[in-house]
Amino acid sequence: MSDSSTSKNGPTIEQVRAALAKVQDPELHRDLISLNMIRDLRIDGGRVSFTLVLTTPACPLRDRIAADAREAALAVPGVRDVDIKMDASVPGGARSGQVSVSARNIVAVASGKGGVGKSTVAVNLAVALAARGSCVGLLDADIYGPNIPRMMGIERLPEMQSERIVPATAYGVKVVSIGLMAEPGQPLVWRGPMLHSALRQLLGDVEWGALDYLIVDLPPGTGDVQISLCQLARVAGGVIVTLPQQVSRDDARRGLEMFRTLQVPILGVVENMSYWSAPGGSPVDLFGRGGGKALAEEAGVPFLGEIPIDPAVRIGGDGGKPIVLSSPQSASAVALLEIAGKIAARISVVALEKPVAEN
């Protein structure tokens, strides 16, 4: 029976809802009922069924939440079986900006200096989220060094439609890069106003479609592109990528404080090239280790994880197949997949803690 009024001798909808109201999402620290994560709750005799709607397809704790919900429902007298269907609905975290972008969450990946693997993190984050069922776009806004096309194995954009840019697609991710609009090897010697105009076009004149996440790979530093992005689109959160050593941490701290100045929530810090595992030997800390975690603790933001050095990362980047796909069992790929899950969870936390108007 799906109507509690006719379930006189068995469990009722109210009893099951009360039990599920005691189950909390470990990341959001709110119960499943108040988060509207329980949908289509039905009872047929002693069999309970419902849809558990997560806040992201990439939820790293999905199995734990489902197990807790099942246990809570089974604890209701008369319930013999529980059927749970899993689904996801990503909350929107991006505020309205000058440009209308059909993305529920715009995520900026930044670094204080070049050469720290920022683009590697951005590419693998986008691919990992798409592989878990999210609708993802990847915008290469690194005007001075657009590496995303090579790293995603893309050589050109499709033909424009109705004077709008159509993204290329690779590994389930929609991709646009200024590098696909210029001659190979041509330097883009642009001042601030030209950068602002180009970014406006890459955001607003692209047929992105409905996206759960738009990952934006920013140039190194704290310059015009970063400021323009936050003026034009209002990102839902920023990710800081750093190497372990002090010099990189110092620069990364400037990038972190830039986000704070621009009132962008900081999703966390990623430490790249954290260590190298020699074959048959112990991990070698080529650049030191723990700098990213120390930076996160100093700044009072989450530490998202550390990525070891692995030649397969470089091979995947050069060959156009990110390591989360080319070598998913490697330590670096596992770390990147875990970081993607944490970022998705943090986006949900930020979006639900501070409700904001969607684009």
Secondary structure by P-SEA (a helix, b strand, c coil): ccccccccccccaaaaaaaaaacccccccccccccccccbbbbcccbbbbbbccccccccaaaaaaaaaaaaaaacccccbbbbbbbbbbbbccccccccccccbbbbbbbcccccaaaaaaaaaaaaaaaaccbbbbbccccccccccccccccccccccccbbbbbbcccbbbbbccccccccccccccaaaaaaaaaaaccccccccccbbbbbccccccaaaaaaaacccccbbbbbbcccaaaaaaaaaaaaaaaaacccccbbbbcccbbbccccccccccccaaaaaaaaaacccccccccccaaaaaaaaacccccccccccaaaaaaaaaaaaaaaaaaaaaaabbbbcc
